[in-house]
């Protein structure tokens, strides 16, 4: 990541019943039971409301526009004899004097709507300004809806919610009040009723905690019925009141990908023809200091995804941050996706993300939480792989991957007596060890070379997976507490910070990981600052006195404080104000030093001389200090 003017660097809730399904269906019996978590009155009110919600296919969805000055709308209107659809949004700051914005309309496939004809309306509103209250209505066959309020936030300091797999309807088969939840059509889809309740609960709690959110990023699987009619699931997904004033940048998950209904419901900006399935293809948008690229990785043509990335980067080459969202977690830690179908595109996407200087990749699919270490490619040649549909074309072939160069079929779950299949699978796993782990310390990094990969757990609690038995070496932190979760991302020109929370059965919000922050330091052609520090050389390696370096960089972007509290404590971003040792001894003793850096324990080879520690240049580089 060396090509931009600023560079990344190293300076549920519910009735929880334990149980595991077979490996190929690794969802657990843990899920969010709305009848338990919602409280009796709230749940009964929702049950009473569900029939009208499930049968209302005309709810409005908001999506970020091509940049922060635009806002996209999509909604269904029922086709009326002799009356054309009216794709019009009335929008402005004066609720009594709104400006009309006209868009486009298309017919909805009636096989998805029970034979009833609908039109899908897409409209883009332009000219939005930061920190401004707007009002809007949409037209459904010429009739305006009630006025809704929409408020923009800051365009300089942007806050986002990042969520994974609402998957409305995924709790099918789970118990509720003595019966099993079912995924029947319409209001009879009690699984969708349950999961829409949980999805709304998460959004209510998250937005109460973060009322200044600009928009939401969803890493895919908004709904559950792969390749089938599922309008009641979309109705449940779109039902939360806060979505009337909060755009969502959705990603096409495997459960979304095999019908055009996703395209009808979401008006994505800069939609491309790259990476298309029935649900649509890749798209991108800019917001504040970020360029956001959303890839439909259910299409395994990586050459097309690279074209989409190149087009996006060309549209906003000076964006401080480049963030990609994909559904499949090429670096995740859940059972069973992370070491089977989820990793299939890893060998191909990793070097492309390196080439285009992608800072962060947001993922879903695994129904577990994880944060990777900073990763980049190993520079070696690797095979290329893909996932395919089953023989009927109705779902994915979950049992096999395919080598695109040899057409070899690779069983993802080889039988114990299948020696050839086991060998092919083992070779596939070995080939996917295609990454390098960057050497960083602490929960704040400055200008790293590598990319951060996040995987979101279920936001609705509709379905959870077990963690894989052995944590992969590329994973820094992971969690599975069987509770719905969400992350808060805060981004400005210099900093990208992500904090993840879970929601307890009682509605309390708890952090499940330390805030992880990537900071950017401006690159210049000026020579590096010379740090005047006492040094000692042991076995050919130079060690620099810790307190000297801290004093030398104090007051700069790379400053850090050194203190003693039962051991050496280093705090980045803080100035060093203590005394600097005067004498520089001629020799010292090699030691293994365990110190605390920004709250995390770190062990380094060091030299101890006259009560002061000396550390190698690699340690300081992790703090953003070049020696």
Secondary structure, DSSP 8 states (H G I E B T S, - for coil): --SSSEEEEE---S-EEEEE--GGG-BEEE---HHHHS-HHHHHHHHHHHHHHHT-TT--EEEE-SSTT-EEEEEEEE-BTTB----EEEEESSTTS-EEEE-EEEE--GGGTTT--EEEEEEEE----TT-EEEEEEEETTEE---EEEE---SSSEEEEEEB---BTTTTT-EETTEE----SGGG-HHHHHHHHHHHHHHHHHHHH-TT--EEEE-S--B--TTS--HHHHHHHH--GGGGSSEEE----TTTTTSTHHHHH---TT--STT-BTTB--EEEEETTEEEEE--TTS--HHHHHHHHHHHHHHTTT-SEEEEE-SS-TT--EETGGGTGGGTTHHHHHHHHHHTT--EEEE-SSSSEEEE--EEE-S-----EE--B-TTSSSB-TTEEEETTT--EEETT--TT-HHHHHHHHHHHHHT--EEE----SSEEEE-SSBEEEE--BSS-S--BEE-SS--TTEEEEE--SS-EEEEEEE-SSEEEEEEEEE-TTS-EEE-S--EEEEEEE--SS--------EEEETTEEEEEHHHHHHHHTTSTT-EEEEESSSEEEEETS---S-------S--EEEEEEEEETTEEEEEEEEEETTEEEEEHHHHHHTT---
